[in-house]
Amino acid sequence: MAAGSPTGWLQGDKELETQPRYLGLDVGNRRIGVAVSDELGLTAQPVMTLERKRNPRDDLRSLTRIARRFGVVGIVVGNPVHLSGEVSPQALKTQAFAAELGQLSGLPIHLWDERLTTREAHQILYEAGHARQQHRRVVDQVAATLILQSFLEQGSGNRGQGTGTDDLDARSGE
């Protein structure tokens, strides 16, 4: 941040307002990819891959700490529905996990359509020259970044609700 500009970034003579930050998650059975939006709300950046613990509460606590560390105002969770749009068994698990995360963190949860993001993440890694065997370590982070970037591009971070999302009210548990 530029000196004398506590609310935004300076670009030339123009001050750019900082935007609320969001956490993006690609929730899987073994790993959770984590991404965060930049201060301007323009891009999603990979943060880490969280190896799932035996106790899901441990995962929820870790994610809540990460959300606090980055000062996010909401969490975008990839919703793994079938290509047809029907709710998959994995989507039901993810939605339950997201609802618990909203309860624990007190932050709004935005479910976001994640169809084909893992496939796209593998393609990006392949095109970047990463060997297929190395993908496991970072593919979830890349998928989380794609999910969050899609959310940001739809303007959902600025407008509240965008196409392809269901909001879970963290306070009511819905």
Buried (B, 14 or more C-beta within 10 A) or exposed (E): EEEEEEEBBEEEEEBBEBBEBBBBBBBBEEBBBBBBBEBBBEBBBBBBBBEBEEEBEEBBBBBBEBBEEBEBBBBBBBBBBEEEEEEBEBBEBBBEBBBBBBBBBEBBBBBBBBBEBBEBBBEBBEEEEBEEEEBEEBBBBBBBBBBBBBBBEBEBBEEEEBEBBBBBEBEEEE
